[in-house]
Amino acid sequence: MQQAIEHMGTQIIEQLRSVHNLVTYQNSRRAPVQPSVYQALKAVLRRKYDPQLGFTSPQQAELINSVGSSFHVLGVLETGGGKSLAFFGAPFLFPDHLFIVVSPLVALTEDLRRRLLETSIKGGVWGDTSWDPHTAQLVLVSAHNAGTTAFDQWLKLAAIRSRLKRVFVDEAHKIATDSEWRPCIRLLKHLTRHGVPLTLL
């Protein structure tokens, strides 16, 4: 498993080195964020969002800024630091695209599904037939399903690949600490090889 993680890390680093115009972020008290991001946050939070208050941290602002980039991202924030705003805000920033969230536990996937239902975002849990994959904006999938051949084949469908903008891996430290993530590691490697940017949270 350690070799698989190291190999994936090497692939990501090699891709980053091949890019000459890397985006840089200002690690200031109030990181600069596009105005559309504020609108997305208002939609997600369902309350007035005051841009003068900034974000919970510069890292949170940088994480949300990175959603539209083509780079792989590693987002390390403390518990309660607002990591989920990145993937819940993404469909408001890019409404015509598809985002996938891989979570380590079925229970966590269900919790995210409940939160998803509180928004106007189209989508749901992978495998559920109550949503339209052609118009879905956010798809949640548990790690044990994300590593299956069926999910891999679903990702290869033209209607999915043409709209897929980014895959978020929530609680990514589980890759190293939980053996159930081993099939998921193979999936991450596949996505990296085909150029889908990943955000490891």
C-alpha positions as CSV (number, residue, x, y, z in Angstrom):
1,M,0.0,0.0,0.0
2,Q,2.8,2.4,0.8
3,Q,4.3,1.8,-2.7
4,A,0.9,2.6,-4.3
5,I,0.7,5.9,-2.3
6,E,4.2,6.9,-3.2
7,H,3.6,6.1,-6.9
8,M,0.5,8.2,-6.9
9,G,2.4,11.0,-5.3
10,T,5.2,10.8,-7.8
11,Q,2.6,11.0,-10.7
12,I,1.1,14.1,-9.2
13,I,4.5,15.8,-8.7
14,E,5.6,15.0,-12.2
15,Q,2.4,16.5,-13.6
16,L,2.9,19.7,-11.5
17,R,6.5,20.0,-12.7
18,S,5.4,19.8,-16.3
19,V,3.2,22.9,-15.8
20,H,5.1,26.2,-16.2
21,N,2.4,28.7,-15.3
22,L,1.5,27.6,-11.8
23,V,-1.2,29.5,-10.0
24,T,0.0,31.1,-6.8
25,Y,-2.2,32.1,-3.9
26,Q,-1.6,34.9,-1.4
27,N,-1.5,33.4,2.1
28,S,-2.9,36.6,3.7
29,R,-5.6,37.2,6.3
30,R,-8.2,37.7,3.5
31,A,-7.2,35.7,0.5
32,P,-8.5,37.1,-2.8
33,V,-11.6,35.3,-4.0
34,Q,-13.7,35.8,-7.1
35,P,-17.1,37.6,-6.5
36,S,-18.9,34.5,-7.8
37,V,-17.5,32.5,-4.9
38,Y,-19.3,34.8,-2.4
39,Q,-22.5,34.1,-4.3
40,A,-21.9,30.4,-4.1
41,L,-21.2,30.6,-0.4
42,K,-24.4,32.5,0.2
43,A,-26.3,29.7,-1.7
44,V,-24.7,26.9,0.2
45,L,-24.9,28.5,3.7
46,R,-28.4,29.8,3.1
47,R,-27.6,32.9,5.1
48,K,-26.0,36.3,4.5
49,Y,-22.3,35.9,3.9
50,D,-20.3,38.9,4.7
51,P,-17.1,39.1,2.6
52,Q,-15.6,41.5,5.1
53,L,-15.5,38.7,7.6
54,G,-13.3,36.7,5.3
55,F,-13.1,32.9,5.5
56,T,-12.3,30.7,8.5
57,S,-8.7,30.7,7.2
58,P,-6.6,31.7,4.2
59,Q,-6.3,28.0,3.4
60,Q,-10.1,27.7,3.1
61,A,-10.2,30.6,0.7
62,E,-7.3,29.1,-1.3
63,L,-9.1,25.7,-1.4
64,I,-12.3,27.3,-2.7
65,N,-10.3,29.3,-5.3
66,S,-8.6,26.1,-6.5
67,V,-11.9,24.4,-7.5
68,G,-11.8,25.7,-11.0
69,S,-8.1,25.0,-11.6
70,S,-6.7,22.1,-13.5
71,F,-4.2,21.2,-10.7
72,H,-4.3,18.5,-8.2
73,V,-4.8,20.0,-4.7
74,L,-4.1,18.9,-1.2
75,G,-6.3,20.7,1.3
76,V,-5.3,20.4,4.9
77,L,-7.7,22.1,7.3
78,E,-8.6,21.4,10.9
79,T,-12.0,19.8,11.8
80,G,-14.7,22.4,11.3
81,G,-12.4,24.4,9.0
82,G,-14.9,24.4,6.2
83,K,-13.5,21.8,3.7
84,S,-16.9,20.8,2.5
85,L,-17.6,24.3,1.2
86,A,-15.2,23.5,-1.6
87,F,-17.3,20.7,-3.1
88,F,-20.7,22.1,-2.1
89,G,-19.8,25.5,-3.6
90,A,-18.3,24.0,-6.8
91,P,-21.7,23.4,-8.6
92,F,-22.7,27.0,-8.0
93,L,-19.4,28.2,-9.5
94,F,-19.6,25.8,-12.4
95,P,-23.2,24.7,-12.8
96,D,-22.7,22.9,-16.1
97,H,-20.0,20.6,-14.8
98,L,-20.0,17.5,-12.7
99,F,-18.1,17.0,-9.4
100,I,-17.6,13.8,-7.5
101,V,-17.0,13.4,-3.8
102,V,-15.4,10.2,-2.5
103,S,-15.9,9.6,1.2
104,P,-14.4,6.8,3.4
105,L,-17.6,5.6,5.1
106,V,-21.1,4.8,4.0
107,A,-22.4,6.7,7.0
108,L,-20.4,9.8,6.0
109,T,-21.8,9.5,2.5
110,E,-25.3,9.5,3.8
111,D,-24.6,12.5,6.0
112,L,-23.3,14.4,2.9
113,R,-26.5,13.3,1.0
114,R,-28.7,14.8,3.7
115,R,-26.7,18.1,3.5
116,L,-27.0,17.9,-0.3
117,L,-30.8,17.7,-0.1
118,E,-30.8,21.0,1.8
119,T,-29.3,22.8,-1.3
120,S,-30.6,23.3,-4.8
121,I,-27.7,21.2,-6.2
122,K,-28.7,18.4,-8.6
123,G,-27.3,15.0,-7.8
124,G,-27.2,12.4,-5.2
125,V,-25.4,9.1,-4.1
126,W,-23.9,7.0,-6.9
127,G,-26.1,3.9,-7.5
128,D,-29.3,5.7,-6.6
129,T,-31.6,6.1,-9.6
130,S,-33.5,9.1,-8.3
131,W,-31.3,11.6,-10.0
132,D,-30.3,12.2,-13.7
133,P,-26.6,11.5,-14.4
134,H,-26.8,13.8,-17.5
135,T,-27.7,16.9,-15.4
136,A,-26.1,15.9,-12.0
137,Q,-23.8,18.5,-10.6
138,L,-22.5,16.6,-7.5
139,V,-22.3,12.9,-7.1
140,L,-21.4,11.3,-3.7
141,V,-19.8,7.8,-3.7
142,S,-18.4,5.8,-0.8
143,A,-14.9,4.5,-1.0
144,H,-15.9,0.8,-1.3
145,N,-18.0,1.7,-4.4
146,A,-15.5,4.1,-5.8
147,G,-13.0,1.3,-6.3
148,T,-15.4,-1.0,-8.2
149,T,-15.3,-1.8,-11.9
150,A,-18.9,-0.6,-12.2
151,F,-18.0,2.9,-11.0
152,D,-14.9,2.9,-13.2
153,Q,-17.0,2.1,-16.2
154,W,-19.5,4.7,-15.3
155,L,-16.8,7.4,-15.2
156,K,-15.8,6.4,-18.7
157,L,-19.2,7.1,-20.2
158,A,-19.0,10.0,-22.6
159,A,-21.8,12.0,-20.9
160,I,-19.9,11.7,-17.6
161,R,-16.3,12.3,-18.8
162,S,-17.3,15.4,-20.9
163,R,-18.7,17.1,-17.8
164,L,-16.5,15.8,-15.0
165,K,-14.4,18.7,-13.7
166,R,-12.9,17.6,-10.4
167,V,-13.0,14.7,-7.9
168,F,-12.8,15.5,-4.2
169,V,-11.5,12.8,-1.8
170,D,-12.8,13.6,1.7
171,E,-10.8,12.4,4.7
172,A,-8.0,11.5,2.4
173,H,-5.7,10.5,5.3
174,K,-7.7,7.2,5.3
175,I,-5.8,6.2,2.2
176,A,-2.8,5.5,4.5
177,T,-4.7,4.4,7.6
178,D,-7.6,2.2,6.3
179,S,-7.1,-0.9,4.3
180,E,-10.6,-0.5,2.7
181,W,-9.2,2.4,0.7
182,R,-6.8,0.1,-1.3
183,P,-9.3,-0.4,-4.2
184,C,-9.8,3.4,-4.2
185,I,-6.1,4.0,-4.6
186,R,-6.3,2.2,-8.0
187,L,-9.1,4.5,-9.0
188,L,-7.2,7.6,-8.0
189,K,-4.3,6.4,-10.1
190,H,-6.7,5.9,-13.1
191,L,-8.2,9.4,-12.7
192,T,-4.7,11.0,-12.5
193,R,-3.6,9.2,-15.6
194,H,-6.6,10.5,-17.5
195,G,-6.1,14.1,-16.4
196,V,-9.0,14.6,-14.0
197,P,-7.8,17.0,-11.2
198,L,-8.1,15.6,-7.7
199,T,-8.6,17.5,-4.4
200,L,-7.5,15.4,-1.4
201,L,-9.0,16.8,1.7
